[in-house]
Amino acid sequence: MTADLTQLFELYYESLVRMLYRRTGDRDRAEDLAQETFARAVAAPPNNPRPWLFAVALNLVREDGRRALRQGRRLELLRSDDRPPQGPEADLERNERSAAVRSALATLGERDREALLLKAEGFNYEEIAATLGLSKGAVGTTLARARRRLVEAYRSEARGKHVAS
Amino acid sequence: MSHLDEGTLHALLDGELELSEVKEIQIHLGICAACDSRLQDVKQFLAEADRLVGALEAPAGSSRTRPEPEPRPADTIPPRNPPPWESAPELLLPDPLEKTDRRIASRVFKWAAVILVVFGAERLIQGALQPDKPRLELSSRDLTRPAPPPAVVSQQETGRPESAVTRQVRPAQAARAPLAKAAPERKAAGDQPAPAAAAALDELDTAGAAAKDSEVAVPDTQTLATGRADSGAEQNTESQDLATRMAAAAALEELDRERLRSRANAATASLPPPRAELPPAAEPAPAPRTLEQRAQVYLRIGLDEAVTQLGRPVHVIEALSPEFIGLTPGRLVPGADPNRPVVRVVYLERGRMIMLDQQRLRTGQAPGAAAGSLRWTQGDVMLYLHGEPSADVLRNLQRRVR
């Protein structure tokens, strides 16, 4: 790996894994996909690395998802974290909340979800537009829809749980 | 402006709008309650969505990969720009308390100045009226200043009896006389008006301060002058008082000038010495030469004219487009007949000039071409390829000359 790619790795690897983890819910897959993304960057060094890396990573997620569907594999949404335990109640609460958010996130359209995750990684509208192939003017609308749907889906899930319990 | 759409509100909250757009939206939000209410909703959605996505925390580390490094600034999510309306607007009005204080201070200074002038004038007048007291030394410039033309002419000039007005003016001139007499003496002592003036200023300050401390009601200038005239009525006339006042005013004026001069000297003393004069500006760069000048072509010609000159078809470099064809003096081209012009085909390849010279040989003319040289003959035409590229490049091009 050249010096430039090493620098890219140091700059963006953690952010990429975090976004992929939020997208897939599977830390090992997130790391695999991030490694694969950087392997592609070695083969064809990008000019505008940040949007390029995230765009490739999101493409890989989509391909991986389709492959998993074909193979009958289901996404593992409720995978527990490897963080040190903070007590059973705290872990349970965190896992429940995390599962609810993932469930809400899964109701979003793919583009909305990706825009939301990129925004969470600090992308500005121009970078989101470049990564997702949108016009810059459409990013605000996309994010507005994504945020509203996420919150509404999460709230309805929480209401459903309350009713069930 | 129509109602704001949700995307615009999100862009606004994300700090993605231009300042001009933000101003327009702020104006609209100020008058449109519906949009303002929607903005509050959008704020809530945005905050909650960020919180939910943030709840999907990334794993702290991986068993398969290297230990997680310290988070870098580039990896952290940059804080969202706070919307402009969340910060309190700056109040541009001046502090009313400060303004009042300033007004009071200004009034106090005005009164202090009046007190200083009045008491200073009184001291000066006293000095002028009492010859036994030391008098304020004045600048020679003021004392030697030409006296204003007399308001009256002398009795000898008119031949008329002396009037009352003349009698009043004379003593004023008489009062000025001793001052004028004292001037040469002071000039001989080194012409130093500043210390004397400073001493006078000190006197004025002391008198002013004493008056201020005792908070005595200060009479106005007119009253003071009248009182002075009454008290000295036995010996002095009013015209003497007037002359003394003029002298005092001139002294004060000189004092002010001296103080300004000394301040200016003090201020300029710390400055670096003035720079030496800058060298004259460099000669302006010569205007870029034209392509014809660079190619030493004195006449541009067309292809037909070139064919006529050569009596043969013009040779060109294959796959290169000439910039122009021209004529250059034969004496400038080695091996050419110096008495006839040479046809020069000029090319420009990546900014570098390439020239293909051609001249029809006459009987007995030997161009001196050698094998491998860039000067050669083709039929009865001498060709010479030269220019700015290296010889290797030119040799490659030589093979493409047709």
Interface residues (C-beta under 8 A of the other chain):
Chain A: E10 L11 Y12 E14 S15 V17 R18 Y21 R22 G25 R27 D28 E31 D81 D82 R83 R97 S98 V101 R102 A104 L105 L116 L117 K119 A120 E121 G122 N124 Y125 A138 V139 G140 T141 T142 L143 A144 R145 A146 R147 R148 L150 V151 Y154
Chain B: D5 E6 G7 T8 L9 H10 A11 D14 E16 V42 F45 L46 E48 A49 D50 L52 V53 G54 A55 L56 E57 A58 P59 A60 G61 S62 S63 R64 T65 E68 P69 P71 R72 A74 D75 T76 I77 P78
